[in-house]
Amino acid sequence: MLEIMKKYDFDLAVIGGGSGGYAAARTAAAAGKKVVVIDGGEELGGLCILQGCMPSKALIESANRNLQLREGIEFGIEVSSSTVNIETIIERKRRLIKEFADYRTEQLQDGRFELLRGFGRFLDAHTIEVKVGEAYQQLSAHAVIVATGSSIFVPEIDGLDESGYLTSDDILDMVDLPDSIIVLGGGAIALEMAHYMEGLGKKVTVIQRSAHLLTGMDIDLADELETALTSRTMRIECGTRLQRVEKTAEGLKRVVYLQNGKEHYVEAQDILVALGRKPNTGSLSAENAGIELNSRGGIVVGLDMQSSSENIFACGDVASP
């Protein structure tokens, strides 16, 4: 270690302070390594806490409670009236997420490792340039872990931009939900948001490109899930090819798609685009460090999460589905 420290500023540099990055930094620091975490996000906490797993589960719990009321008659419980207060739902979500985010911020700033609030890019496999505000500084590290996460992917669909659309980021903080919505996508994020909105009494249509929901997962599981969702008020269309998006004379949004060789359409007040996420590698200058990227822009890693550059590893969305 003494030899390494003579050559490098840090034993380990972690780019990204979300769940994966923090876990890596914490573990390395506990092993006695000198660590720096580089995070340029507007808020500390990472995707899971701020815009992913945790906020979605908070909203889903509210939807589940409302579903229980809707289905109470089957168990001999008659509810004469109930009101969904989305403002209260979002307020609860914000309070819970703030608690988690504040705790993660404390962990990142408790002195076990250095924290740089800026965006990092590789100059070479061991050297990182960090933009902090308007200034730049360089640091070197023996090993690097990239944990920069992912961002929402919006494909090019004729008429989509002109018609307007929502993303999961919008839904997670939206107080005025549309009464009807078309969800483009049948993956985990799409179905979580569809479940949440239908659970609150909204009319939801899911349009999935693949032959079944949850592409890449067990078909039996996908079929059971589709049966459960469509037994409510949700409409699900699989095996489709999106053609275009239009606005109707009445101000609704129309999604036109092909299914079994025929053109169909569905209309709603709004559209949620949930067709996947893309790895955040665009500003890393990965080529300077000899890091191989796949066709999606994600870092190619082996079973040990090592990249094509032997001292650089990656974890989380930036290197996996």
N, C-alpha and C positions, 0 to 999 in steps of 0.2 A: 504493500500500500504506500509506503514512503516513496518508493520509486515512481509510482503512478502520480502521487501528489506533486512531485518535483516537475512533472511534465504537464499535468492538467490542473485546471482550477477546481474541478469537482470529480469525484468518483462516478457520479451519476447525474445526468440532467434528464428531467422529465418534462416533456412538452405537453401541457394539458393537465389541469388540476381537478378533473371530474372524478368519478368513482374509481376508474381504473388507474388514472395517474396518481391520485392520492394514495391508493392502496400500495402502489409500487414505491412511492416516496417514503411512506411510513415504514414499510418493510425494510427498505435499504437503510434508512436512518437507524432503525432498531438494531441492525447488524453492524452499526458503527461506521457507516459510510458517510462521506460528505456529499450532500444532495442539494440540488437546486430544482425548484418547480417553476416552470414558465407558463403563465396563463394570462391571456389578453382579453378574456371574455368580459362583457359589460358587468356581469355579476359572477361571483365565485360560486361553485357548486356543481357545475357540469350538467349535462343533458338530463340524466336520470332524475336528479333532484328538481331542476328548474322547469324542464319542458317535456319530461318523459314519464318514466315509471310511476313516480310518486304523485304528481298532480293528476295523472289519468286515473289512478286507483282511488284518489280522494273523490273525484267526480263520480266514478263508477259506483262507489258505496252509496252515494245519494240516489243514483238511479236504481240500485238494488232495493233500497228501502221503499221507493215508490212502486216498484214492481210487486213487492210483497203486498202492498195495499191493493193494487189492481187485481191480484190473484187471490185475495183473501176470501172471496165468496166460496171458492172451492173447498176451503177449510172451515166454512161456517161462520166467517167473519165478514159482516156487511159494513162497509164504510160509506156513509151517506154522502160525504163530500171531503175533498182534500185539495190543497193548493200547492203547486210547485213554485217556490220562490228561488229563482235562479241567482238572484243577487246574494242571498244568504249562502247558497251552495258555493259560489265563487269566493265569497268572503271567507268561508271556512277553509277552502282549498288554499287561499293565499296565506292564511294564518299558519296552517300546517307547514306549507312549503317554506315560509320564512323561518320557522323554527329549525327545520332541517338545514337550510342554506346558511343560517347564522352559525349553527354548530360546525358545519364543514369549514366555514370561513375561519372560525376560531382554531380549528385543527390545522389549517394551512398556515396560520400565522403564529403558532405557539412556540416557534423557535427551534423545532427539531431539524428544520432545513430552511434554506433561503427561498424566499418567494419573490419572483420578478413578475410584475403586472405588465406584461407586454406580449407581443407576438414574436415568435422565434422562427428563423429560417436557417437552413444549413449553408455554411460556406464550404465545409468539407465534412467528412465523417465524424470528426471530433470537435469541430468549431461551429458555434451557433451565434448568429447575430440576432439581438433582441431589440425590437423597437419599443421603447418605453416613452409614451407621449410622442414628442417630436424628436427625441434623442435616440441614438443607437449605441449599443454597447455589445462587445463580444465576450464570449466565455468559451472555455474548452472543457470537455468531459471525456473520461475514459470510456464510458458507456452512455447510451441514450435510449430512453423509452419514449416512443411517440404515442400519445393518447389524446389526440385532438378531436376524436368523436366524428360526428356526421351532421349533415344539414339536410333540410327538406329538398327532395328532388321533384321538380315539376317538368314533365315532358312537354314537348311541343304538340299541341292538339289544336287543330284549326278552329279558331273562334274562341278559344278558352280565355286568352288574355283580354280580348275585347268584352267578353261577357262578364268576367270577374269570377273569382273563386275564393274559397277559404282554405286554410291549412290547419293541421292539428294545433299549431301554435295559437291560431286565432280561437279555435273552439275551446282550448283549455282556459282561456281568460274571457270568454264571451258571455255577457249578461243577457243580451237580446238575441236568443237563438231563433233561427227561422222555423216556421211551423212545418216545413217540408224541406228535405235535403236529399241530394244524390251523392252518394259516397263512391268515388272512383278508387277502386282497390279492394282487395280482399285479404290483406295481411293483418298482422296483429294490431297495428296502429289504426287501420281503417275500421276493423271490427270493434275495437275498444270504443272508438268515437261513435260508431253506429249504435252499439249497445247503450251507451250513455244517453244519446239523444232519443232513441226509441223508448228507453226506460222512463224518460221524462214526458212521453206522450207525443213526440214528434213523428211525422210520417217519413220513413227512411227507406230509400232504395239503394242497394249495393250493386255496383256493376264491376264484375271481376273478369279480367282477361283470361286467366287460366280456366281449366275445366272444373276446378273445385276451389274452395276457399283454402287459405293457408298453404300456398304453393310451397312444395318441398317438405311438407309434413305428411303424416300418415293420413291416407285418404279416408279411412274409417273414422278417424277423429274429425276430419273436415265435414264428412257427411252428417255425423251426429250433431255437430255445431250448427250446420245449416238447418237441420230439422228443428233444433231448439229455437233458433232465431226466427224462422219463418212461421213457427207455431204462434208467435206473437203477431205483430202487425207488419213486420219487416218483409220487404220484397228483395229477393236476391237473384241476380242474373249472372250466370257463369258462362265461360266459353265465348266471350265477346271480343270484338275488335272495335275500339273507339274510332268514330269517323269524324265527328265535328261537334261543336257546341254552338247553340244559337240562342238568341233572345226572342221571346214571343211578343206579340202585340200587347198582351196583357202584362208584360213585365216579368214573366217567369223565365227560367233558364231551361233549355232543352238540350239533352245529351242524345246524340244520334249514334247508334252502334249496330254492327253486324252480328248476327247470331244465327248459326246454321244456314248461312248463305243469304239470309233475308235482313232487310234493314228495319230496325225498330227504334223507338225513341221513348224517353221518359222525361217528364217535366217536374220542376220543383222551384221553390223560392231561391234556393242557393245550391252550390256545388262544393263538396269537400274533396280536395285532391289529396289522396293518401296512397300514392303509387311508389312508395319507397323513399329511401334516403341515400345520400351520396357521401362518401368519405371526405373528411376535411383535410385534403393534402395540397390544395391548389397554391397555397402561399408558403409551403415548406421548402421549396427549391430542392426537392428530393433528389434530383439528378446530380446535384453537387456532392451528395454523400454516397452516390452509387446505389440508391434505393430503387428496387424494381417495383413498379406499380402495375396493377392489373387493368383490364379494360374499363372498370368502373372508377378507376383512380385510387383504389385502395392499395395499401401496402401488402405485397406478397410476403407471407411468412410461412415457416415450417411449423411442425408440431410444438416446438419450443418457443414459438412466437418470434424467432430470429428472422430478420430481413435478409436481403441479399448482401447487405453490408454487415460484416460479422459482429461489430460492436453496437449495432442498432437493432432494437426490438420494437414491437408495436403491440398494442392491446386494445380491445374494445371495437367500436364501430369502424374505426379507421382501418381495421385489418380483418373484419369478419362481416357476415350478414347482419 
